[in-house]
Amino acid sequence: MADRWRDYQLLDSGEGMKLERWGPYTLVRPDPQVIWPGARQSWSHWDAFYHRSQTGGGHWEFRRPLPEYWDIHYDSLGLKFKIRPTSFKHTGLFPEQAFNWEWMTEKIKAAREKGRNVNALNLFGYTGAATCAMAAAGAAVCHVDAAEGMVKWTRENVARSGLEKAPIRTIADDCLKFVGREQKRGRKYDAIVMDPPTYGRGSGGEMWKLEDDLWKLLLGCREILSEEPIFFLINAYTARLSPTVIANLLSELLGGKGGQIAAGEVGLPAERDGKILPCGVYGRWATS
């Protein structure tokens, strides 16, 4: 998917760091997966470098003034996203997820061509890239994240992608409690996407722990699936979930509904040597 970005490129990786081009700016960020040696001595053209602290967190070093934020484009789907270097090294976007955006788009458009309306739910939705992709494909999307700041960022990405009039609900809420309320309301969804963290805190201070709460959430999600669901996608950036674990969860959850399950890694190829940087894992179920 790297060739479908106008403004993003993984340039190189090595020695615990990755060199990336985000629009007109080149950033260096730490990555725990990068345990192989590299050619960091040649990385002389960066604009911002994130230094991790031994006591946790870290800080950005800037070689030239950068704007507070800027935009990058994913041309394949006509999407535009706000990028901002945050205090936690992140930029507000995971470019490797374009692999899943394309897949969701294909499934939603196929259903729409058959005359179906598609209601989609994005849990732990972060800054809304998947929400924008599903809405652009023609789905009505409910986006839920516990952090009000991420929900606001999502609304900004929706506007940047020209989707202000699309049927998108953006909600700051605890995902587990939200799904429980949707059950009581009798709402149903044809597609569900989630990116559960290892630990988290809900909008009301609720604690989320993956081992204790994920299966409860999945069971709740099964109750709000429509009679003819289209897909169910689980992303993960936690070592607690491997592709096999996610596939097993989906099999237990949806084994009686037919369909197919696929699981694997998402990653990005580096421009310098083509080496794949593994970024996360996924598991997805679909009816076809």
Residue pairs with C-beta under 8 A, 6 or more apart in sequence:
1 76
1 95
1 96
1 98
1 99
1 102
2 8
2 9
2 10
2 95
2 268
2 269
4 74
4 75
4 76
4 98
5 72
5 73
5 74
5 75
5 95
5 98
6 72
6 73
6 74
6 75
7 21
7 22
7 23
7 71
7 72
7 73
8 20
8 21
8 22
8 23
8 72
8 74
8 95
9 20
9 21
9 271
10 18
10 19
10 20
10 95
10 268
10 269
10 270
10 271
10 277
11 19
11 20
11 21
11 26
11 270
11 271
11 272
12 18
12 19
12 38
12 39
12 43
12 270
12 271
12 272
12 273
13 19
13 31
13 34
13 36
13 38
13 270
13 275
13 277
14 34
14 36
14 37
14 38
14 39
14 40
15 34
15 36
15 37
15 38
15 40
16 30
16 31
16 32
16 34
16 35
17 28
17 29
17 30
17 31
17 34
17 38
17 40
18 28
18 29
18 30
18 31
18 34
18 277
19 26
19 27
19 28
19 43
19 46
20 26
20 27
20 28
20 29
21 27
22 70
22 72
22 83
22 91
23 70
23 71
23 72
23 83
24 70
25 47
25 48
25 66
25 70
26 45
26 46
26 47
26 48
27 46
27 47
27 48
27 49
27 50
27 85
27 91
28 43
28 46
28 48
28 49
28 50
29 50
29 89
30 50
30 52
30 58
30 89
31 277
33 277
33 278
33 279
34 277
36 275
39 272
46 63
47 62
47 63
47 64
47 66
48 60
48 61
48 62
48 63
48 66
48 85
49 60
49 61
49 63
50 58
50 59
50 60
50 61
50 85
50 89
51 58
51 59
51 60
51 61
52 58
52 89
53 59
57 87
57 88
58 89
59 87
60 85
66 85
68 84
69 82
69 83
69 84
70 82
70 83
71 80
71 81
71 82
71 83
71 160
72 80
72 81
72 83
72 93
73 79
73 80
73 81
74 80
74 81
74 98
74 101
76 98
76 102
77 101
77 102
77 105
77 133
77 136
77 137
78 136
78 161
78 162
79 101
79 129
79 132
79 133
79 136
79 157
79 161
80 157
80 160
80 161
80 162
81 92
81 93
81 127
81 129
81 132
81 157
81 160
81 161
82 92
82 127
82 153
82 156
82 157
82 160
83 91
83 92
83 93
84 91
84 92
85 91
86 92
92 126
92 127
92 153
93 127
93 129
94 126
94 129
94 237
94 279
94 280
95 268
96 266
96 267
96 268
96 279
96 280
97 129
97 130
97 235
97 266
97 280
99 266
99 282
100 130
100 193
100 233
100 235
100 266
100 282
100 284
101 129
101 130
101 133
103 233
103 284
104 120
104 130
104 133
104 134
104 137
104 191
104 193
104 231
104 233
105 133
105 134
105 136
105 137
107 191
107 230
107 231
107 286
108 118
108 120
108 134
108 137
108 138
108 139
108 191
108 230
109 137
109 138
110 288
111 118
111 190
111 230
112 118
112 137
112 138
116 190
116 230
117 140
118 134
118 138
118 139
118 140
118 190
118 191
118 230
119 139
119 140
119 142
119 187
119 188
119 189
119 190
119 191
119 226
120 134
120 139
120 140
120 141
120 142
120 189
120 190
120 191
120 192
120 193
121 141
121 142
121 144
121 182
121 189
121 191
121 192
121 193
121 221
121 224
122 128
122 130
122 131
122 134
122 141
122 142
122 143
122 144
122 193
122 194
123 144
123 175
123 178
123 179
123 192
123 193
123 194
123 195
123 196
123 217
123 221
124 144
124 145
124 146
124 175
124 194
124 195
124 196
124 197
124 200
125 131
125 143
125 144
125 145
125 150
125 154
125 193
125 195
126 145
126 150
126 154
126 195
127 150
127 153
127 154
127 157
128 143
128 150
128 153
128 154
128 155
128 157
128 158
128 170
129 157
130 193
131 141
131 143
131 154
131 157
131 158
131 168
131 170
132 157
132 158
132 161
132 163
134 141
134 191
134 193
135 141
135 158
135 163
135 166
135 167
135 168
136 161
136 163
136 166
139 190
139 191
140 166
140 167
140 168
141 166
141 167
141 168
141 169
142 168
142 169
142 171
142 189
143 151
143 154
143 168
143 169
143 170
143 171
144 171
144 172
144 173
144 175
144 178
145 151
145 154
145 171
145 172
145 175
146 172
146 173
146 174
146 175
146 200
146 201
146 202
146 203
147 172
147 203
148 172
148 203
151 170
151 171
151 172
154 170
155 170
158 164
158 166
158 168
158 170
171 178
172 203
173 202
173 203
174 202
174 203
174 204
174 206
174 208
175 194
175 196
175 202
175 208
175 217
176 202
176 206
176 208
176 213
176 216
176 217
176 220
177 202
177 204
177 206
179 217
179 220
179 221
179 224
180 220
182 224
183 220
183 223
183 224
187 224
188 224
188 225
188 226
188 227
189 224
189 225
189 226
189 229
190 225
190 226
190 228
190 229
190 230
191 229
191 230
191 231
191 232
191 233
192 221
192 224
192 225
192 229
192 231
192 232
192 233
193 233
193 235
194 217
194 221
194 233
194 234
194 235
195 234
195 235
195 236
195 237
196 208
196 210
196 214
196 217
196 234
196 236
196 238
196 241
197 208
197 210
197 237
197 238
198 209
198 210
198 238
198 240
199 207
199 208
199 209
199 210
200 207
200 208
201 207
201 208
202 208
210 238
210 240
210 241
211 240
214 249
215 249
218 249
218 253
219 253
221 232
221 253
222 253
222 254
225 232
228 287
229 257
229 287
230 286
230 287
231 284
231 285
231 286
231 287
232 250
232 253
232 254
232 284
232 285
232 286
233 282
233 283
233 284
233 285
234 241
234 246
234 249
234 250
234 282
234 283
234 284
235 266
235 280
235 281
235 282
236 246
236 280
236 281
236 282
237 279
237 280
241 281
242 281
243 263
243 264
243 265
243 281
243 282
243 283
244 263
246 263
246 281
246 282
246 283
247 261
247 262
247 263
247 283
249 283
250 261
250 263
250 283
250 284
250 285
251 261
254 261
254 285
257 285
257 287
258 287
259 285
259 286
259 287
259 288
260 285
260 286
260 287
260 288
261 283
261 284
261 285
262 283
262 284
263 281
263 282
263 283
263 284
264 281
264 282
265 278
265 279
265 280
265 281
265 282
266 278
266 279
266 280
266 281
266 282
267 276
267 277
267 278
267 279
268 276
268 277
268 279
269 275
269 276
269 277
270 276
270 277
